[in-house]
């Protein structure tokens, strides 16, 4: 019984259960390939488990039972069975790595370029380099991953030019322009990666969940602020830097810069970036309201109005608006006496709420609207319906 239990709870079974029908069959071909595996006992183990997929928990798939099914009359050998499971698990991990790599089209070309470089295959390198350039030209050219891949591609070309020139007994000298471009692209990659993580850490740290030494990136940020004009062609660096400065310094000038970015629909920001920017602007505005700063209640409503107009109120990767956000939008409108706007928003966007909370949130919002209109009894009746 114990042996059976262990098999059910093993990493092998857990990962196999996660595979799709297509993947479980493809993995069978992977295991049977002599290039990846020559152990026929491992093949037999996989074939038997493949027949059980995906009902491992409802079918006896314990180690001892599976061993007897595969090897029939042979006496059970737990050590041997553990080795088979370990080997099949490693093959499965290699298969998942292969899937991930297979889906990274540009990465494959970069690794291939590196190998062609090492083997001094000039003609082949030139052909693949053209393909890599074409792939890079098709992706957004202001992202962290783009700058890393661009730097890697240029580094390969720099290496290629060096050995190619020497093999033809040409001395072209140092290619300073290429070196400068490589360094610039790696710098841009580093800045975007660092700023991305710094924003995340700032958010988490504000809730007391992390303690980390950020002095290095904070020093980088001080320097970056004075060099922002050098990165005008990379909106994401300007955006992240000003977001961090607003979160850390709380200066109105950073709010104004970010608000102009938020209102400009031609910035080319992703949904996640614009959603996050809106949250940061609202967070600052709320803080200013609590400090009694004039005009920020209207700022909050203006930001919500833009977010609603541009359909950026649903949290990324979700289908519904969070209840607290929905109610906050209505509250913001009512605070600045935009009662008709609040009712219109409620009627037009109530479908974005999850079904189980739709009625309660609607009653809560209508109770607030009735209260603002002076219909106090109607407001109380709605609250009783929640």
C-alpha positions in Angstrom: 0.0 0.0 0.0 2.8 2.4 0.9 4.6 1.7 -2.4 1.4 2.4 -4.3 0.8 5.7 -2.4 4.4 7.0 -3.2 3.9 6.4 -6.9 0.6 8.4 -6.9 2.3 11.3 -5.2 5.5 11.3 -7.2 6.7 14.3 -9.4 6.5 12.0 -12.4 2.7 11.3 -12.0 2.0 15.0 -11.1 3.7 16.3 -14.3 2.3 13.6 -16.5 -1.2 14.5 -15.3 -0.6 18.1 -16.4 0.1 17.1 -20.1 -2.5 17.5 -22.8 -3.6 14.6 -24.9 -1.3 15.8 -27.7 1.6 16.2 -25.4 1.3 12.8 -23.7 1.5 11.2 -27.2 4.3 13.4 -28.3 6.2 12.6 -25.1 5.9 8.9 -26.1 7.7 9.6 -29.3 10.3 11.6 -27.3 11.0 8.6 -25.0 11.2 6.1 -27.8 13.7 8.2 -29.7 17.2 6.6 -29.4 18.7 10.1 -29.4 17.1 10.9 -26.0 16.7 7.4 -24.5 18.1 3.9 -25.2 16.7 2.2 -22.0 13.8 0.0 -23.1 12.6 -0.5 -19.6 12.0 3.2 -19.4 10.0 3.0 -22.6 7.9 0.2 -21.1 7.2 2.3 -18.0 6.1 5.3 -20.0 3.9 3.2 -22.3 2.1 1.7 -19.3 1.6 5.1 -17.6 0.5 6.6 -20.9 -2.4 4.1 -21.0 -3.5 5.3 -17.5 -3.4 9.0 -18.4 -5.1 11.1 -17.1 -6.8 8.9 -14.4 -3.8 8.1 -12.3 -5.7 8.7 -9.0 -8.6 6.5 -9.9 -6.5 3.6 -11.3 -3.9 1.6 -9.3 -0.6 3.2 -10.4 1.5 2.3 -7.4 5.1 1.3 -7.9 4.8 -2.4 -7.1 1.6 -2.8 -9.2 3.1 -1.0 -12.2 6.3 -3.1 -11.9 4.4 -6.3 -12.1 2.3 -5.1 -15.0 5.4 -4.2 -17.0 7.8 -7.1 -16.0 5.1 -9.7 -15.2 6.8 -12.6 -13.4 10.1 -10.9 -12.4 10.5 -10.4 -8.7 9.9 -6.8 -7.6 13.0 -4.7 -7.3 12.3 -1.4 -5.6 15.8 0.1 -6.3 15.5 -0.7 -10.0 12.0 0.7 -10.1 13.2 4.0 -8.4 15.9 4.3 -11.1 13.3 3.9 -13.9 11.1 6.5 -12.4 14.0 8.9 -11.9 15.1 8.4 -15.5 11.6 8.9 -16.9 11.1 12.0 -14.8 14.3 13.5 -16.1 13.2 12.7 -19.7 9.9 14.4 -18.9 11.7 17.5 -17.6 13.8 17.5 -20.7 10.7 17.3 -22.9 9.1 20.3 -21.1 12.4 22.2 -21.6 12.2 21.3 -25.3 8.6 22.6 -25.6 9.6 25.9 -24.0 12.6 26.3 -26.2 10.6 25.3 -29.3 8.2 28.1 -28.7 11.0 30.7 -28.5 11.7 31.3 -32.1 14.2 34.2 -31.8 16.1 32.5 -29.0 16.7 29.4 -31.2 18.2 31.6 -33.9 20.5 33.3 -31.4 21.8 30.0 -30.0 22.2 28.7 -33.5 24.2 31.8 -34.4 26.5 31.3 -31.5 27.1 27.6 -32.5 27.8 28.6 -36.1 30.3 31.2 -34.8 32.1 28.6 -32.7 32.3 26.3 -35.7 33.5 29.1 -38.0 30.7 28.4 -40.5 30.7 31.7 -42.4 28.1 31.1 -45.1 25.6 29.5 -42.8 26.1 32.3 -40.2 25.3 35.0 -42.7 22.1 33.2 -43.7 20.8 32.6 -40.2 21.8 36.2 -39.2 19.4 37.5 -41.9 16.6 35.4 -40.5 17.4 36.6 -36.9 17.3 40.2 -38.0 13.9 39.6 -39.7 12.5 38.0 -36.5 13.7 40.9 -34.3 12.2 43.5 -36.7 8.8 41.9 -36.2 8.6 42.4 -32.4 8.1 45.5 -30.3 11.4 47.4 -30.2 11.2 49.0 -26.8 10.9 46.0 -24.5 13.4 44.5 -22.1 13.6 41.2 -24.0 14.1 43.1 -27.3 17.2 44.9 -26.1 18.7 41.8 -24.6 18.2 39.8 -27.8 19.4 42.8 -29.9 22.6 42.9 -27.8 23.1 39.2 -28.1 22.7 39.3 -31.9 25.1 42.2 -32.3 27.6 40.5 -30.0 27.5 37.4 -32.3 28.0 39.6 -35.4 30.9 41.4 -33.7 32.5 38.0 -32.9 31.9 36.8 -36.4 33.5 39.9 -38.0 36.6 39.4 -35.9 37.3 35.9 -36.9 36.1 36.3 -40.4 38.5 39.2 -41.0 41.4 37.3 -39.5 40.7 34.3 -41.6 40.9 36.5 -44.7 44.0 38.2 -43.4 42.2 41.6 -43.2 42.7 44.0 -40.4 39.6 46.1 -40.0 40.6 47.5 -36.6 38.2 47.7 -33.7 34.6 48.1 -34.6 33.8 50.9 -32.0 30.3 51.5 -33.4 29.3 47.9 -32.8 30.7 47.8 -29.3 28.9 51.0 -28.4 25.6 49.6 -29.7 26.1 46.3 -27.8 26.8 48.2 -24.6 23.8 50.6 -25.1 21.4 47.7 -25.7 22.6 45.8 -22.6 22.3 49.0 -20.6 18.7 49.4 -21.7 17.9 45.8 -20.9 19.4 46.2 -17.4 17.5 49.5 -16.7 14.1 48.1 -17.8 14.7 44.8 -15.9 15.9 46.7 -12.7 13.1 49.3 -12.8 10.5 46.6 -13.3 11.7 44.7 -10.2 12.1 47.8 -8.2 8.5 48.9 -8.8 7.4 45.4 -7.7 9.5 45.5 -4.6 8.2 49.0 -3.7 4.6 47.8 -3.9 5.2 44.7 -1.8 7.4 46.5 0.7 4.7 49.0 1.4 2.6 46.2 2.8 5.5 45.0 5.1 6.1 41.7 3.2 9.7 42.2 2.2 13.0 43.6 3.6 15.7 44.0 1.0 18.7 46.3 0.5 17.9 48.5 -2.5 20.7 51.0 -2.2 22.4 50.1 -5.5 19.3 50.5 -7.6 18.4 53.7 -5.7 21.8 55.1 -6.6 21.3 54.1 -10.2 17.9 55.8 -10.1 19.5 59.1 -9.0 21.8 59.0 -12.0 19.1 57.9 -14.4 16.8 60.8 -13.4 19.4 63.3 -14.8 19.9 61.2 -18.0 16.3 60.6 -18.9 16.6 62.7 -22.0 19.0 60.1 -23.4 16.2 57.5 -23.3 13.4 59.5 -25.0 13.2 56.8 -27.6 12.3 54.3 -24.9 9.0 55.3 -23.3 9.0 52.4 -20.9 12.2 53.7 -19.1 10.7 57.2 -18.8 7.4 55.6 -17.5 9.0 53.3 -14.9 11.4 55.9 -13.7 8.7 58.5 -13.1 6.4 55.9 -11.4 9.2 55.0 -9.0 10.0 58.6 -8.3 6.4 59.4 -7.6 6.1 56.3 -5.3 9.3 57.2 -3.4 9.3 61.0 -3.4 5.7 61.9 -3.8 6.4 65.1 -5.8 3.5 66.6 -7.8 5.8 67.1 -10.8 6.1 63.3 -11.3 2.3 63.0 -11.0 1.9 65.5 -13.8 4.4 63.7 -16.1 2.6 60.4 -15.5 -0.8 61.8 -16.0 0.2 63.2 -19.4 1.5 59.8 -20.3 -1.8 58.2 -19.1 -3.9 60.6 -21.2 -1.8 60.1 -24.3 -3.2 57.1 -26.2 -0.2 57.2 -28.6 2.3 56.1 -26.0 2.1 52.5 -27.2 1.8 51.1 -23.7 0.5 47.5 -23.1 -2.8 47.0 -21.2 -0.9 45.9 -18.1 1.4 49.0 -18.1 -1.5 51.4 -18.6 -3.6 49.6 -15.9 -0.7 49.7 -13.5 0.0 53.4 -14.3 -3.7 54.2 -13.5 -3.4 52.4 -10.1 -0.3 54.4 -9.2 -1.9 57.7 -10.2 -5.0 56.8 -8.1 -2.9 55.8 -5.2 -1.1 59.2 -5.1 -4.4 61.1 -5.6 -6.0 59.2 -2.7 -3.0 60.1 -0.5 -3.4 63.8 -1.5 -7.1 63.7 -0.7 -6.3 62.3 2.8 -3.8 65.2 3.3 -6.6 67.7 2.4 -5.0 68.8 -0.9 -7.5 70.8 -3.0 -8.5 69.5 -6.4 -7.5 65.9 -6.0 -11.1 64.6 -5.6 -11.6 65.9 -9.1 -8.3 64.4 -10.2 -9.4 61.0 -9.0 -12.7 61.2 -10.9 -11.0 62.5 -14.0 -8.6 59.5 -13.9 -11.5 57.0 -13.4 -13.4 58.7 -16.2 -10.5 58.1 -18.6 -10.0 54.6 -17.4 -13.7 53.8 -18.0 -13.7 55.4 -21.4 -10.7 53.5 -22.5 -11.9 50.2 -21.0 -9.0 49.7 -18.6 -10.8 48.9 -15.4 -10.7 45.1 -15.5 -7.6 43.6 -13.8 -5.2 42.0 -16.4 -5.8 38.3 -17.0 -9.3 38.5 -15.3 -12.7 38.9 -16.8 -14.5 40.9 -14.1 -14.1 44.2 -12.3 -13.2 43.9 -8.6 -16.1 44.9 -6.3 -14.0 47.4 -4.4 -12.9 49.1 -7.6 -16.4 49.3 -9.0 -17.7 50.9 -5.8 -14.7 53.2 -5.6 -15.5 54.5 -9.1 -19.1 55.3 -8.1 -17.9 56.9 -4.8 -15.5 59.1 -6.7 -18.2 60.3 -9.1 -20.6 61.1 -6.3 -17.9 63.0 -4.3 -17.7 65.5 -7.1 -21.5 65.5 -7.6 -21.3 63.6 -11.0 -24.5 61.7 -10.1 -25.8 61.1 -13.6 -22.3 59.9 -14.6 -22.4 57.4 -11.7 -25.8 56.0 -12.7 -24.7 55.7 -16.3 -21.5 53.9 -15.3 -23.5 51.5 -13.1 -26.0 50.7 -15.8 -23.4 50.3 -18.5 -20.8 48.3 -16.6 -22.7 46.2 -14.1 -22.2 43.2 -16.5 -18.5 43.3 -15.7 -19.2 42.2 -12.1 -19.1 38.5 -11.1 -22.7 37.1 -11.0 -22.5 36.2 -7.3 -21.8 39.8 -6.2 -23.6 41.7 -8.9 -26.9 42.2 -7.0 -25.2 43.3 -3.7 -22.8 45.7 -5.4 -25.6 47.2 -7.5 -27.8 47.7 -4.4 -24.8 49.3 -2.6 -24.1 51.7 -5.4 -27.8 52.6 -5.9 -28.1 53.2 -2.1 -25.2 55.7 -2.3 -26.8 57.4 -5.4 -30.2 57.6 -3.6 -28.5 59.1 -0.6 -26.9 61.8 -2.7 -30.2 62.5 -4.3 -31.8 62.9 -0.8 -33.9 59.7 -1.1 -32.9 58.5 2.3 -35.7 55.9 2.8 -35.0 54.4 -0.6 -31.4 54.2 0.3 -32.1 52.3 3.5 -34.4 49.9 1.7 -31.6 49.1 -0.8 -29.1 48.5 2.0 -31.6 46.1 3.6 -31.6 44.1 0.3 -27.8 43.4 0.5 
